[in-house]
Amino acid sequence: MKKDRTKKVLIRLTEEEKNKLQEMAEEKEMKVEPFIRKTIFSNDIKKLSDENEALKDENRELKRFEEDLRKEYREALAEMKSTYEVMISANEVIISSLKETIKSKQVLIDSQETKKGFWSKLFKR
């Protein structure tokens, strides 16, 4: 039994849209009218909608993951900076200590030079 298909729906398309619609129907080896009917009433739209939602969820998850990575990076960078500053401070203390040691050694050398006799100073012994 053939369905009564006497009702019409009019849609307005540009020439480009109409040509695209015809191409899509031809790809499926269908005429335009049955192609439109099948596309509108098929579950393909529901599948696409579900896929779209799944992609949106995945995108949100990836954005959260990216933000977590950025946060970890900032924390690691701050920790490295802190460690670097501590190392610089420790190096400054070591350098200062070495300078003091050199000064004290120089004072010791100078004092030993003054204790040497005349002939030792003269011949640098």
Kinemage of the C-alpha trace (Angstrom):
@kinemage 1
@onewidth
@group {chain A} dominant
@subgroup {mainchain}
@vectorlist {calphas} color= white
{ca met a 1} P 0.000 0.000 0.000
{ca lys a 2} L 1.425 3.314 -1.072
{ca lys a 3} L 1.571 6.162 1.448
{ca asp a 4} L -0.399 9.312 0.720
{ca arg a 5} L 2.236 11.975 0.130
{ca thr a 6} L 0.122 14.960 -0.795
{ca lys a 7} L 1.406 17.386 1.829
{ca lys a 8} L 4.191 19.739 0.818
{ca val a 9} L 6.881 21.655 2.658
{ca leu a 10} L 8.637 24.460 0.863
{ca ile a 11} L 12.186 25.447 1.723
{ca arg a 12} L 14.165 28.177 0.107
{ca leu a 13} L 17.782 27.489 -0.853
{ca thr a 14} L 20.459 29.364 -2.663
{ca glu a 15} L 21.651 27.929 -5.950
{ca glu a 16} L 24.818 26.744 -4.212
{ca glu a 17} L 22.854 25.038 -1.421
{ca lys a 18} L 20.542 23.347 -3.944
{ca asn a 19} L 23.522 22.052 -5.934
{ca lys a 20} L 25.155 20.763 -2.771
{ca leu a 21} L 21.921 18.993 -1.784
{ca gln a 22} L 21.708 17.362 -5.228
{ca glu a 23} L 25.340 16.235 -4.978
{ca met a 24} L 24.717 14.702 -1.563
{ca ala a 25} L 21.660 12.837 -2.875
{ca glu a 26} L 23.591 11.593 -5.922
{ca glu a 27} L 26.387 10.323 -3.681
{ca lys a 28} L 23.779 8.134 -1.959
{ca glu a 29} L 22.338 7.235 -5.384
{ca met a 30} L 18.999 8.761 -4.457
{ca lys a 31} L 16.696 11.450 -5.734
{ca val a 32} L 16.623 14.679 -3.732
{ca glu a 33} L 13.155 14.230 -2.188
{ca pro a 34} L 13.705 10.717 -0.762
{ca phe a 35} L 17.191 11.758 0.350
{ca ile a 36} L 15.779 14.681 2.341
{ca arg a 37} L 13.036 12.482 3.833
{ca lys a 38} L 15.518 9.772 4.824
{ca thr a 39} L 17.957 12.304 6.293
{ca ile a 40} L 15.306 14.097 8.314
{ca phe a 41} L 13.644 10.994 9.732
{ca ser a 42} L 16.672 8.786 10.194
{ca asn a 43} L 18.554 8.191 13.393
{ca asp a 44} L 21.664 9.671 11.757
{ca ile a 45} L 20.801 13.059 13.230
{ca lys a 46} L 20.480 11.519 16.700
{ca lys a 47} L 23.803 9.711 16.190
{ca leu a 48} L 25.469 12.928 15.090
{ca ser a 49} L 24.014 14.746 18.060
{ca asp a 50} L 25.296 12.032 20.404
{ca glu a 51} L 28.722 12.149 18.735
{ca asn a 52} L 28.712 15.917 19.045
{ca glu a 53} L 27.966 15.687 22.779
{ca ala a 54} L 30.677 13.046 23.214
{ca leu a 55} L 33.173 15.293 21.432
{ca lys a 56} L 32.157 18.233 23.599
{ca asp a 57} L 32.678 16.097 26.716
{ca glu a 58} L 36.066 14.980 25.423
{ca asn a 59} L 36.986 18.585 24.665
{ca arg a 60} L 36.038 19.668 28.198
{ca glu a 61} L 38.107 16.805 29.628
{ca leu a 62} L 41.101 17.771 27.485
{ca lys a 63} L 40.807 21.382 28.624
{ca arg a 64} L 40.776 20.242 32.272
{ca phe a 65} L 43.793 18.044 31.590
{ca glu a 66} L 45.597 20.944 29.909
{ca glu a 67} L 44.856 23.233 32.863
{ca asp a 68} L 46.120 20.578 35.290
{ca leu a 69} L 49.346 20.296 33.276
{ca arg a 70} L 49.742 24.065 33.247
{ca lys a 71} L 49.223 24.173 37.012
{ca glu a 72} L 51.813 21.425 37.554
{ca tyr a 73} L 54.233 23.274 35.267
{ca arg a 74} L 53.774 26.546 37.186
{ca glu a 75} L 54.297 24.734 40.512
{ca ala a 76} L 57.431 22.970 39.248
{ca leu a 77} L 58.750 26.256 37.872
{ca ala a 78} L 58.139 28.008 41.204
{ca glu a 79} L 59.887 25.160 43.043
{ca met a 80} L 62.861 25.331 40.677
{ca lys a 81} L 63.061 29.095 41.134
{ca ser a 82} L 62.998 28.693 44.902
{ca thr a 83} L 65.722 26.033 44.749
{ca tyr a 84} L 67.794 28.251 42.466
{ca glu a 85} L 67.486 31.184 44.881
{ca val a 86} L 68.552 28.964 47.795
{ca met a 87} L 71.553 27.755 45.787
{ca ile a 88} L 72.550 31.331 44.932
{ca ser a 89} L 72.289 32.301 48.583
{ca ala a 90} L 74.384 29.283 49.618
{ca asn a 91} L 76.981 30.124 46.963
{ca glu a 92} L 77.167 33.696 48.240
{ca val a 93} L 77.815 32.386 51.766
{ca ile a 94} L 80.506 30.019 50.464
{ca ile a 95} L 82.163 32.790 48.442
{ca ser a 96} L 82.092 35.108 51.446
{ca ser a 97} L 83.601 32.377 53.618
{ca leu a 98} L 86.334 31.718 51.049
{ca lys a 99} L 87.146 35.435 50.882
{ca glu a 100} L 87.450 35.552 54.682
{ca thr a 101} L 89.686 32.475 54.611
{ca ile a 102} L 91.904 34.068 51.955
{ca lys a 103} L 92.151 37.280 54.001
{ca ser a 104} L 93.073 35.397 57.145
{ca lys a 105} L 95.666 33.330 55.247
{ca gln a 106} L 97.100 36.545 53.781
{ca val a 107} L 97.308 38.092 57.255
{ca leu a 108} L 99.059 34.941 58.485
{ca ile a 109} L 101.520 35.055 55.569
{ca asp a 110} L 102.169 38.770 56.179
{ca ser a 111} L 102.767 38.194 59.881
{ca gln a 112} L 105.216 35.382 59.132
{ca glu a 113} L 107.030 37.670 56.678
{ca thr a 114} L 107.485 40.314 59.378
{ca lys a 115} L 108.934 37.733 61.777
{ca lys a 116} L 111.650 36.683 59.326
{ca gly a 117} L 115.091 38.021 59.810
{ca phe a 118} L 116.861 40.567 57.691
{ca trp a 119} L 118.759 38.017 55.588
{ca ser a 120} L 115.641 35.821 55.020
{ca lys a 121} L 113.651 38.789 53.764
{ca leu a 122} L 116.481 39.845 51.541
{ca phe a 123} L 116.866 36.407 49.890
{ca lys a 124} L 113.123 35.531 50.067
{ca arg a 125} L 113.564 32.330 52.037
